[in-house]
Amino acid sequence: MAGGQGQSEREDKVALELTEEIFQSMEVGMAFRDYSGRISSMDFHRTSSYLVTASDDESIRLYDVATGTCLKTINSKKYGVDLVCFTSDPTTVIYSSKNGWDESLRLLSLHDNKYLRYFKGHHDRVVSLSLCSRKECFISGSLDRTVLLWDQRAEKCQGLLRVQGRPATAYDDQGLVFAIAFGGYVRLFDARKYDKGPFEIFSVGGDISDANVVKFSNDGRLMLLTTMDGHIHVLDSFRGTLLSTYNVKPVSSTSTLEASFSPEGMFVISGSGDGSVYAWSVRSGKEVASWMSTETEPPVIKWAPGSLMFVTGSSELSFWIPDLSKLGAYAGRK
């Protein structure tokens, strides 16, 4: 019971405190600059304070966000590493290899650096990876124009869906529905009856450039889709209505434009093709903050669950937190 109470208190705290003013005060509170390549992917564990990153320097790194420490670095020199996701266990991750001669996905124990399973089936780079929160399932989308459905306990894929383009995939928070985006449309599937085809197909306003990432808000009511042309579309996930489109600099075909909802879905943060970071209000559709950069590629960007913090990964890993001293209303509170 205590755990549940803590959870709701934490969510209340974020809902109460995350305002435009807070956003505008956010700055890098801590950074790890010891990478020798760009960060290609990162993921927060749902229930622990762990963060995992994957980098072009062929490392997988595990951080404890609560203490601000790097707990472990594992090198994947042979296969390289591109995308990485936690399983339900904070010491186990699934990652995609970078080196083209082997397109497999791997289940890796960070605890003892052992491969627990290989998932073979794709024939080109994996560009999307999403894990189901409720079951041991995950989906992967590849430039080979397939989306494969997997069970973590089996080496062979459990299902295959063909797509016409680069696919972006995501499970909703409940793990009941997944989305596949490509070619200007988002298709929604029932996770238990995906072989019947999509139950909804939503258009995203005529933007047919390559889909980069698709995500659901925590409450499942909203979806976002980013595309190579530098558009971030926000849709109502029940009606398919396009609520707003935010525009940033386009990205190259080798980069991925990533965006993320804040925990209660009120704001969207995103990278940009020129390396900058932007934040918008979902309600007003207006930009609320932006941070320029000396980088020239979009950072990967994730909001920390239940926290007033987001993280960006570029040639370094940066933790963004509010500077409360900048906020008039908070200055007197300690």
N, C-alpha and C positions, 0 to 999 in steps of 0.2 A: 504493500500500500504506500509505504513511504516513498518508494521510487516513483510511483505514479504522481504523487503530490509534487515531488520535486520537478517532474517533467512539466506539469501544468504551470507551476510557479515560474519556471524558466520561460515558457512560452508567453505568459502574461507579461513578464519583464520586457521581452523583446517587443511585443505588440505595443506596450505602453511607450517604450523609449525610442523606437526607430522612427525618427521624423526627418524631414528634409534638412532641418538645421543640424541634426546629428550627422547625416550623410556628408554635409559640407565640411564638417570638422574632421572627417576621417583622414588619416595619414598612416604612413608605414610605421608601425610600432616596433617591428623586429624584422630582420631580413637575414637569410642565409645566402652568402655569396660564394660558396665553395664549389659551385657547379662548374664543370668545364664544357658543358653543352647546354642547349635549351631544354627547358622542362616541357615534355610533350603531353603529359597527362598527370592528374592527381585526383585523389578521392578521399573524402572523410568517411570514417566508420560511423554507422548510424547511432550507436549507443555508447561507444567509448570516446576518449578524447584523442584518438589516433588519426593521423593524416599520412597517406602514402603518396610518393611522387615517382614518376618515371622520367628519365632524362636521356637526351641524345648522347650523354657521356656513358651510356650503357649501364646506368645504376638505377636501382630501386632503393628508395630511402624511406624509412619509417620515422615519423615524428610523434612526440607526445605534445599536443598543443597546450595542454594545461601547464606543463612545466617549460615549454619552449625549448625542448631538447631533441636532437636527432638521436634516436635510440639505436639505429642500425642502418648500415649501408650494405646492400647486396649487389654484386656486379654480375651482369648477364652479358659477358663479352662475346660469347659464341653466337647467341641468338639476337642480341640487341633487345631493346624494350621500347614499346611505342605507347600503347594504352594500358592502364592498370585500374583495377577495381577491387575493393574489399569484398570478400564473402561475408556471411553473417559472423564469422569468426575473425576477430581483429588481428590474428596472427597468420591468416591465410589470404592470399590474393590470386586473382586471375589476371594474366597479362598477355598481350599480343607481342609477337616478335617483330623486329624491325627489318631483319636481314632477309631479303627476298626469296632465298632458296628454301626457306621453311616458313610456311604461312600459319603454323599451328598456334593455338592458344595453350597456355600452361597454367596449371594450378600449383602454386608455390607456397610452401610453408616458410614463413619468415623466421619462425622459431629456430629451425635447424637448417634452413637453406636447402630443402629437399623438394624435388618435383614429385607431387602426389599423383598427377595425371596430365596427359597430353590430350588435347582436343583437336583432332585433325579433320579437315573438311573444306576449308577455304583454299582458293588457288591464287589469291592476290592479297594485297595489304588489307588488314582489318581496319576500318575507319570508324566503327561504332561498337560500343560494348556496354550492355546494361544488365544489371543483376536484379532479379526479383527479390523483394524484401521478405516475402512470406515462405517461399519454397526454395529448394536448391536448384532453381532454374536460372538460365541466363540466355540472352540473345546477342548475336554478333552480326554486324553488317560489313560487307567487304566490297572492294572495287571489282571483285569478280561478279558483281550484280546478283549476289544472293544474300539473304538473311537466314542464318541458321539458328535453330532453337536447340538448347542443350540442357542436359541434367548433369549437375556437377559430379554425380557418382558414375557416369558412363562416358566412355571415350568417344563413342559415335554420336553424331547429332540425332536429335529426336524428331526434327522437322526441318523442312526447307521451303523458303518462299523466294520466288524469283522477282527481281525488281528491274526497272528500266532506268538505271542511273545510279549515282552514288547514294547509298542509303544512310539515313540517320535513324537511330532506334532509341526507344526509351520505354521502360515500364512505368506505370503510375505507382503512387506510394503504397497502394494496397496490393499491388502485384496481380490484379485481376484483369487489367487491360494493358496492351502495349501499343505503341505508335510506331509506324514506319513512315518516314518522310522522304520523298524524292520527286523531282520533276514538277514542282509547283503544287503538290498536294500532300496532305497528311492523311494516312489511312490508320484507322483504329481497329484493333482486333481483340476479341475475347480470348484471353490467354488459354482457356480450356477448350475453345472451339475454333482455333485459328485456321484450321484446315477448311473451314466453311467460307473463308475470305473475310474481307473487312466488313464490319457492321456500319461504319461511317467513313465517308471520304470528304475531307474539307479542302477547299481551295485556299491558297494564300495570296490572293490579290494579283495573280498573273506573274509572280516572281518565279521564273523557271530556271534560275541559276542553281548551281549545285547546292543541295541541302548540306549543312555542316553539323549542327546539333539540334535535337529536339528534346524538350524537357517538360515535365508536368510540375505545377506548383505543388506544395506539400498537401494542400487540401484537395487537389485533383481538379479544381474548377477551371484552371487556366493552363494553357500550353504556350511554350515559346518555340520558335523555329528560327535559326540563323541560317543565312545563305552566303555564298561566296561573293555576291555583289555588295555585301555589307549591310544587309537588311536584317533587323530583328523583328519578327512578327509575333504579336501576342494575340492568342485566340481564346475564345470561350470553348472549353473542351466538351461541353454538352451540346451546344448549338452550332459550333463551328464558326461563329461570327468572328470576323477579324476586328479586334478591338483597337489596336494601334500598330503602327510600324515605325521603328526607330532606325535611323540611318547613320552608319559609320563608314569609314574608308573600306573599300573592297579588300579582299584577301587573295593571296596567290593560291594556286591549286595545291601547293604543298603545305599550306597553312590551314588551320581550322579556326573559324570564328566561334568563340565560346561565350555564352551568356548564362546568367544564373538568377533565379528568383530569390529575393530575401525570404526569410522563414515564413512570414505570414502572407507572402505573395503580393505585397503592396508596392514593391520596387523591383526593378530589373537592373542588374549590373552587367556590363559587357566589355569585352576588349574591342579593338579596332585594328584595321589593317595598318595603321601607322603606329601601333604600340600603345596608344592612349587607352584610358579606362573611362567609361561613362556610366552614369546612373540616371534612371528615369522613374517618374511616378507612374504606376499603372493607371491610377484613377484619373489623373489629369493628362497623361500622355506627354508631359513636359520633362525636359532634362532638368535634373536637380543638382547634379555635380559632375565635374570632369577633372581628370588628372592627366596632364601631358607626360610624355615619356621620351627618352632618347632612343628607345628601341624602335625597330622598324617592322616587327611582326606582332600579331595579336598575342597577348598573354593568355594562358589558360586561367580560368577564373571560377572560383567556387565559394559559395557562402558557407560558413561554418554552422552546422546544425544548432539551433536554439541559442545563438550567440550573437553579440553585436560585433561581428568580425567577418571579413572576407579575406580570401587569400588569392594572390596572383602568382603565376609561375612563368618566368621568361628565362633570361640567363641567370636569374636569381629567384629565390622563393621569398615573397613578401607577405607579411601579416598586417592587414589594415584594420585599425581600431579608431574609435572616436577620441579626439583630444578634448577632454571635457573642460579644460581650462579656456577653450575658445568659446564656450557656450555660456552666454550671460545667465541663463536660468539655472545652470548647474554650478556656476563658479562658487556660489556660497555653500554648496552641499559637499560634505566630505563623508 
